[in-house]
Amino acid sequence: MKTRLSLGVMAALLTLAGCMNQEIHEYSPKWDAWMGSSKDDRIKDMGIPTKCHSFKDGGEVCEWSVPQQDGRQDLIGLTFNAKGQACQWSYRGFYGMQKSKQSC
């Protein structure tokens, strides 16, 4: 009986996790469309990043804090290559961690 209950709980959690991932993926096309854009383009659209880090190879990663209606803060990160073009996005927040399929 315990085994069936455990399996049922696991199945429910996996289903719930699947629903969450589907919800965040609704934004993926928007974020994917940012690939190849400049940091200036993103700043014009999203405002000043919360923080940035430059890499020795000339690339950079910047992170924006995105306030949600319920008070939590989600984070959107964009990695820019040495030419200053966005080449990867990442998301951290209520729906876990997600990354673009494309990478630098």
KAJOPE-V711562 format. One record per residue. RES is the residue in three letters. PSI is psi in radians with two decimals (999 if undefined). Layout:
BEGIN
res=RES psi=PSI
res=RES psi=PSI
END
This chain:
BEGIN
res=MET psi=-0.76
res=LYS psi=-0.68
res=THR psi=-0.77
res=ARG psi=-0.72
res=LEU psi=-0.77
res=SER psi=-0.76
res=LEU psi=-0.69
res=GLY psi=-0.76
res=VAL psi=-0.75
res=MET psi=-0.75
res=ALA psi=-0.73
res=ALA psi=-0.74
res=LEU psi=-0.70
res=LEU psi=-0.68
res=THR psi=-0.77
res=LEU psi=-0.76
res=ALA psi=-0.68
res=GLY psi=-0.69
res=CYS psi=-0.73
res=MET psi=-0.79
res=ASN psi=-0.66
res=GLN psi=-0.67
res=GLU psi=-0.78
res=ILE psi=-0.54
res=HIS psi=-0.29
res=GLU psi=-0.47
res=TYR psi=-0.23
res=SER psi=-0.77
res=PRO psi=-0.66
res=LYS psi=-0.84
res=TRP psi=-0.69
res=ASP psi=-0.61
res=ALA psi=-0.35
res=TRP psi=-0.31
res=MET psi=2.29
res=GLY psi=-0.24
res=SER psi=2.86
res=SER psi=2.87
res=LYS psi=-0.68
res=ASP psi=-0.73
res=ASP psi=-0.75
res=ARG psi=-0.69
res=ILE psi=-0.70
res=LYS psi=-0.63
res=ASP psi=-0.70
res=MET psi=-0.18
res=GLY psi=-3.11
res=ILE psi=2.32
res=PRO psi=2.67
res=THR psi=-0.70
res=LYS psi=2.75
res=CYS psi=2.72
res=HIS psi=2.24
res=SER psi=2.47
res=PHE psi=2.73
res=LYS psi=-0.54
res=ASP psi=-0.01
res=GLY psi=-0.20
res=GLY psi=3.04
res=GLU psi=2.60
res=VAL psi=2.35
res=CYS psi=2.62
res=GLU psi=2.38
res=TRP psi=2.37
res=SER psi=2.22
res=VAL psi=1.85
res=PRO psi=2.42
res=GLN psi=2.84
res=GLN psi=-0.51
res=ASP psi=0.13
res=GLY psi=-0.25
res=ARG psi=2.87
res=GLN psi=2.05
res=ASP psi=2.72
res=LEU psi=2.30
res=ILE psi=2.16
res=GLY psi=2.46
res=LEU psi=2.29
res=THR psi=2.31
res=PHE psi=2.40
res=ASN psi=-3.11
res=ALA psi=-0.38
res=LYS psi=-0.06
res=GLY psi=0.28
res=GLN psi=2.40
res=ALA psi=2.30
res=CYS psi=-0.09
res=GLN psi=2.46
res=TRP psi=2.74
res=SER psi=2.66
res=TYR psi=2.38
res=ARG psi=2.25
res=GLY psi=-2.62
res=PHE psi=-0.60
res=TYR psi=0.22
res=GLY psi=-2.72
res=MET psi=2.34
res=GLN psi=2.64
res=LYS psi=2.71
res=SER psi=2.71
res=LYS psi=-0.58
res=GLN psi=2.49
res=SER psi=2.89
res=CYS psi=999
END
